[in-house]
Amino acid sequence: MATPEKTITSLSVTENPPSTDLNNDGKQTFIDIGIFLQNMLHNDARYDFNQDGKVDARDMGILIDAGRH
């Protein structure tokens, strides 16, 4: 008896979203918010936390929410 073949019809590859700990000190603080604000207008993917292709207030909201936890 032959073994049935399996076909993969879709594949999703996801990367880890950018870390909100911008100065790599293990926590989100006002320092991280300051770093974000200094770089917000450059539209750098490092600060695009929701990965929608824009660096905006939504990303800052994610950073602020991360600091609450």
N, CA, C and O atoms as a GROMACS GRO file, in nm:
protein
  276
    1MET      N    1   0.085  -0.118   0.000
    1MET     CA    2   0.000   0.000   0.000
    1MET      C    3   0.090   0.124   0.000
    1MET      O    4   0.185   0.133   0.078
    2ALA      N    5   0.060   0.217  -0.086
    2ALA     CA    6   0.138   0.340  -0.098
    2ALA      C    7   0.097   0.438   0.010
    2ALA      O    8  -0.018   0.444   0.051
    3THR      N    9   0.195   0.516   0.055
    3THR     CA   10   0.169   0.621   0.153
    3THR      C   11   0.112   0.742   0.082
    3THR      O   12   0.170   0.786  -0.017
    4PRO      N   13   0.000   0.797   0.128
    4PRO     CA   14  -0.058   0.915   0.062
    4PRO      C   15   0.036   1.035   0.074
    4PRO      O   16   0.102   1.054   0.176
    5GLU      N   17   0.041   1.114  -0.031
    5GLU     CA   18   0.124   1.234  -0.030
    5GLU      C   19   0.050   1.346   0.040
    5GLU      O   20  -0.072   1.356   0.034
    6LYS      N   21   0.126   1.430   0.106
    6LYS     CA   22   0.068   1.548   0.170
    6LYS      C   23   0.112   1.670   0.092
    6LYS      O   24   0.229   1.682   0.054
    7THR      N   25   0.021   1.759   0.070
    7THR     CA   26   0.050   1.881  -0.003
    7THR      C   27   0.030   2.000   0.089
    7THR      O   28  -0.073   2.012   0.155
    8ILE      N   29   0.129   2.087   0.093
    8ILE     CA   30   0.116   2.211   0.169
    8ILE      C   31   0.057   2.315   0.076
    8ILE      O   32   0.115   2.346  -0.029
    9THR      N   33  -0.057   2.370   0.114
    9THR     CA   34  -0.123   2.468   0.027
    9THR      C   35  -0.094   2.612   0.065
    9THR      O   36  -0.113   2.702  -0.016
   10SER      N   37  -0.048   2.634   0.187
   10SER     CA   38  -0.010   2.769   0.227
   10SER      C   39   0.098   2.762   0.334
   10SER      O   40   0.107   2.665   0.409
   11LEU      N   41   0.178   2.865   0.337
   11LEU     CA   42   0.286   2.872   0.433
   11LEU      C   43   0.298   3.016   0.480
   11LEU      O   44   0.300   3.109   0.399
   12SER      N   45   0.304   3.034   0.608
   12SER     CA   46   0.317   3.168   0.664
   12SER      C   47   0.445   3.176   0.746
   12SER      O   48   0.467   3.094   0.835
   13VAL      N   49   0.528   3.272   0.715
   13VAL     CA   50   0.652   3.294   0.788
   13VAL      C   51   0.641   3.427   0.858
   13VAL      O   52   0.619   3.530   0.794
   14THR      N   53   0.656   3.426   0.988
   14THR     CA   54   0.650   3.551   1.063
   14THR      C   55   0.780   3.574   1.136
   14THR      O   56   0.846   3.480   1.181
   15GLU      N   57   0.817   3.698   1.147
   15GLU     CA   58   0.935   3.736   1.223
   15GLU      C   59   0.888   3.795   1.355
   15GLU      O   60   0.773   3.835   1.369
   16ASN      N   61   0.978   3.798   1.448
   16ASN     CA   62   0.945   3.862   1.574
   16ASN      C   63   0.929   4.012   1.551
   16ASN      O   64   1.010   4.072   1.481
   17PRO      N   65   0.826   4.072   1.609
   17PRO     CA   66   0.812   4.216   1.593
   17PRO      C   67   0.928   4.289   1.660
   17PRO      O   68   0.991   4.234   1.751
   18PRO      N   69   0.957   4.410   1.618
   18PRO     CA   70   1.067   4.484   1.680
   18PRO      C   71   1.044   4.501   1.830
   18PRO      O   72   0.931   4.520   1.875
   19SER      N   73   1.150   4.495   1.906
   19SER     CA   74   1.142   4.513   2.050
   19SER      C   75   1.114   4.659   2.083
   19SER      O   76   1.166   4.749   2.019
   20THR      N   77   1.031   4.680   2.184
   20THR     CA   78   1.003   4.816   2.230
   20THR      C   79   1.108   4.864   2.331
   20THR      O   80   1.102   4.979   2.375
   21ASP      N   81   1.201   4.780   2.367
   21ASP     CA   82   1.311   4.818   2.457
   21ASP      C   83   1.423   4.878   2.371
   21ASP      O   84   1.518   4.808   2.335
   22LEU      N   85   1.412   5.004   2.340
   22LEU     CA   86   1.499   5.068   2.241
   22LEU      C   87   1.642   5.088   2.287
   22LEU      O   88   1.732   5.098   2.203
   23ASN      N   89   1.667   5.095   2.417
   23ASN     CA   90   1.805   5.109   2.464
   23ASN      C   91   1.858   4.979   2.526
   23ASN      O   92   1.964   4.977   2.588
   24ASN      N   93   1.784   4.871   2.508
   24ASN     CA   94   1.826   4.736   2.551
   24ASN      C   95   1.865   4.727   2.698
   24ASN      O   96   1.964   4.662   2.733
   25ASP      N   97   1.785   4.792   2.784
   25ASP     CA   98   1.813   4.782   2.927
   25ASP      C   99   1.718   4.685   2.998
   25ASP      O  100   1.720   4.674   3.121
   26GLY      N  101   1.633   4.616   2.921
   26GLY     CA  102   1.544   4.516   2.980
   26GLY      C  103   1.409   4.568   3.022
   26GLY      O  104   1.329   4.493   3.078
   27LYS      N  105   1.379   4.695   2.996
   27LYS     CA  106   1.249   4.751   3.033
   27LYS      C  107   1.215   4.868   2.941
   27LYS      O  108   1.302   4.922   2.872
   28GLN      N  109   1.086   4.905   2.940
   28GLN     CA  110   1.042   5.019   2.861
   28GLN      C  111   1.018   5.136   2.956
   28GLN      O  112   0.938   5.127   3.049
   29THR      N  113   1.090   5.245   2.932
   29THR     CA  114   1.082   5.362   3.019
   29THR      C  115   1.071   5.489   2.935
   29THR      O  116   1.061   5.483   2.813
   30PHE      N  117   1.072   5.604   3.004
   30PHE     CA  118   1.070   5.732   2.935
   30PHE      C  119   1.190   5.748   2.842
   30PHE      O  120   1.182   5.820   2.742
   31ILE      N  121   1.300   5.683   2.873
   31ILE     CA  122   1.417   5.689   2.785
   31ILE      C  123   1.384   5.629   2.648
   31ILE      O  124   1.422   5.684   2.545
   32ASP      N  125   1.313   5.516   2.648
   32ASP     CA  126   1.273   5.454   2.523
   32ASP      C  127   1.177   5.544   2.445
   32ASP      O  128   1.185   5.553   2.323
   33ILE      N  129   1.087   5.610   2.517
   33ILE     CA  130   0.994   5.703   2.452
   33ILE      C  131   1.072   5.817   2.388
   33ILE      O  132   1.040   5.859   2.277
   34GLY      N  133   1.174   5.868   2.457
   34GLY     CA  134   1.257   5.975   2.403
   34GLY      C  135   1.330   5.931   2.277
   34GLY      O  136   1.338   6.006   2.179
   35ILE      N  137   1.383   5.810   2.279
   35ILE     CA  138   1.452   5.755   2.161
   35ILE      C  139   1.353   5.744   2.045
   35ILE      O  140   1.385   5.779   1.931
   36PHE      N  141   1.234   5.695   2.075
   36PHE     CA  142   1.131   5.682   1.972
   36PHE      C  143   1.097   5.818   1.912
   36PHE      O  144   1.091   5.833   1.790
   37LEU      N  145   1.074   5.918   1.996
   37LEU     CA  146   1.037   6.051   1.947
   37LEU      C  147   1.147   6.113   1.861
   37LEU      O  148   1.118   6.181   1.763
   38GLN      N  149   1.272   6.090   1.898
   38GLN     CA  150   1.384   6.143   1.819
   38GLN      C  151   1.390   6.080   1.680
   38GLN      O  152   1.439   6.142   1.586
   39ASN      N  153   1.342   5.958   1.668
   39ASN     CA  154   1.354   5.884   1.542
   39ASN      C  155   1.222   5.866   1.468
   39ASN      O  156   1.220   5.806   1.360
   40MET      N  157   1.114   5.915   1.522
   40MET     CA  158   0.981   5.892   1.466
   40MET      C  159   0.968   5.941   1.322
   40MET      O  160   0.904   5.874   1.241
   41LEU      N  161   1.025   6.054   1.289
   41LEU     CA  162   1.008   6.112   1.157
   41LEU      C  163   1.092   6.045   1.050
   41LEU      O  164   1.073   6.071   0.931
   42HIS      N  165   1.185   5.958   1.088
   42HIS     CA  166   1.272   5.893   0.992
   42HIS      C  167   1.208   5.770   0.927
   42HIS      O  168   1.260   5.716   0.830
   43ASN      N  169   1.094   5.727   0.981
   43ASN     CA  170   1.020   5.612   0.928
   43ASN      C  171   1.107   5.486   0.918
   43ASN      O  172   1.098   5.411   0.822
   44ASP      N  173   1.191   5.466   1.018
   44ASP     CA  174   1.280   5.350   1.026
   44ASP      C  175   1.200   5.228   1.075
   44ASP      O  176   1.126   5.239   1.173
   45ALA      N  177   1.216   5.115   1.009
   45ALA     CA  178   1.142   4.993   1.046
   45ALA      C  179   1.169   4.951   1.190
   45ALA      O  180   1.087   4.880   1.248
   46ARG      N  181   1.280   4.992   1.247
   46ARG     CA  182   1.311   4.959   1.388
   46ARG      C  183   1.205   5.012   1.483
   46ARG      O  184   1.184   4.956   1.590
   47TYR      N  185   1.139   5.120   1.444
   47TYR     CA  186   1.039   5.185   1.531
   47TYR      C  187   0.897   5.157   1.485
   47TYR      O  188   0.802   5.213   1.541
   48ASP      N  189   0.880   5.073   1.386
   48ASP     CA  190   0.748   5.036   1.334
   48ASP      C  191   0.702   4.910   1.407
   48ASP      O  192   0.708   4.800   1.352
   49PHE      N  193   0.655   4.927   1.530
   49PHE     CA  194   0.623   4.814   1.618
   49PHE      C  195   0.506   4.730   1.567
   49PHE      O  196   0.504   4.609   1.589
   50ASN      N  197   0.410   4.792   1.498
   50ASN     CA  198   0.297   4.715   1.447
   50ASN      C  199   0.318   4.669   1.303
   50ASN      O  200   0.231   4.607   1.243
   51GLN      N  201   0.434   4.700   1.248
   51GLN     CA  202   0.478   4.656   1.116
   51GLN      C  203   0.375   4.684   1.006
   51GLN      O  204   0.345   4.599   0.923
   52ASP      N  205   0.322   4.807   1.008
   52ASP     CA  206   0.228   4.848   0.904
   52ASP      C  207   0.294   4.936   0.797
   52ASP      O  208   0.226   4.989   0.709
   53GLY      N  209   0.426   4.951   0.806
   53GLY     CA  210   0.499   5.029   0.707
   53GLY      C  211   0.511   5.176   0.739
   53GLY      O  212   0.568   5.252   0.661
   54LYS      N  213   0.456   5.218   0.854
   54LYS     CA  214   0.462   5.359   0.895
   54LYS      C  215   0.504   5.366   1.041
   54LYS      O  216   0.471   5.278   1.120
   55VAL      N  217   0.576   5.469   1.075
   55VAL     CA  218   0.608   5.497   1.215
   55VAL      C  219   0.521   5.615   1.255
   55VAL      O  220   0.538   5.726   1.206
   56ASP      N  221   0.426   5.589   1.346
   56ASP     CA  222   0.330   5.692   1.381
   56ASP      C  223   0.283   5.676   1.526
   56ASP      O  224   0.341   5.601   1.604
   57ALA      N  225   0.177   5.747   1.558
   57ALA     CA  226   0.125   5.747   1.696
   57ALA      C  227   0.082   5.607   1.741
   57ALA      O  228   0.088   5.576   1.859
   58ARG      N  229   0.038   5.524   1.648
   58ARG     CA  230  -0.001   5.387   1.686
   58ARG      C  231   0.120   5.310   1.743
   58ARG      O  232   0.107   5.234   1.839
   59ASP      N  233   0.236   5.333   1.681
   59ASP     CA  234   0.358   5.267   1.731
   59ASP      C  235   0.396   5.322   1.868
   59ASP      O  236   0.442   5.247   1.955
   60MET      N  237   0.379   5.452   1.887
   60MET     CA  238   0.407   5.510   2.019
   60MET      C  239   0.312   5.452   2.123
   60MET      O  240   0.352   5.429   2.237
   61GLY      N  241   0.187   5.429   2.086
   61GLY     CA  242   0.092   5.367   2.177
   61GLY      C  243   0.135   5.228   2.220
   61GLY      O  244   0.119   5.190   2.336
   62ILE      N  245   0.190   5.152   2.126
   62ILE     CA  246   0.241   5.018   2.157
   62ILE      C  247   0.357   5.028   2.256
   62ILE      O  248   0.366   4.950   2.350
   63LEU      N  249   0.444   5.125   2.234
   63LEU     CA  250   0.558   5.146   2.325
   63LEU      C  251   0.508   5.183   2.465
   63LEU      O  252   0.557   5.129   2.564
   64ILE      N  253   0.414   5.274   2.474
   64ILE     CA  254   0.361   5.317   2.603
   64ILE      C  255   0.291   5.200   2.674
   64ILE      O  256   0.309   5.180   2.794
   65ASP      N  257   0.212   5.123   2.599
   65ASP     CA  258   0.144   5.006   2.658
   65ASP      C  259   0.246   4.904   2.710
   65ASP      O  260   0.224   4.842   2.814
   66ALA      N  261   0.356   4.886   2.639
   66ALA     CA  262   0.457   4.792   2.683
   66ALA      C  263   0.520   4.835   2.815
   66ALA      O  264   0.560   4.751   2.895
   67GLY      N  265   0.530   4.965   2.837
   67GLY     CA  266   0.586   5.016   2.962
   67GLY      C  267   0.495   4.998   3.081
   67GLY      O  268   0.540   5.006   3.196
   68ARG      N  269   0.368   4.973   3.056
   68ARG     CA  270   0.271   4.954   3.166
   68ARG      C  271   0.276   4.814   3.223
   68ARG      O  272   0.225   4.791   3.332
   69HIS      N  273   0.337   4.721   3.151
   69HIS     CA  274   0.335   4.580   3.193
   69HIS      C  275   0.462   4.541   3.263
   69HIS      O  276   0.476   4.426   3.305
   0.00000   0.00000   0.00000
